[in-house]
């Protein structure tokens, strides 16, 4: 009986290993270790991916403020900061443009969130939007015009 159980267990283990091998999606990163790192870096890309995330979180931040969902607003502001800092790791030449945003704009926005005052939040959010556009102008992409959100896209609401 023990032998039969051992054979069944090994058979099941073998099936799981075959199933896992079929579902693994790796092996597209080829070449030397250096080539693989280059491929991974290319997938992360530069600052554009950071801006995609920042744009999404910018909208979420706005709607969180309108809903008076201050914890969610604070969370989104944290993630905006992380996205920008991560982008700066990949593109350190953007640091000068982002410095004002990271050292002044985000801390002021954080104060507005902590105050739980919607009027102050809206005032500082407008200032934040102006600073987004100023940063884009400094980076020679003034045609990336940021405007206040009009339509809510996220289902997250308070």
Order of alpha helices (4+ residues) and beta strands (2+ residues): alpha-alpha-alpha-alpha-alpha-alpha-alpha
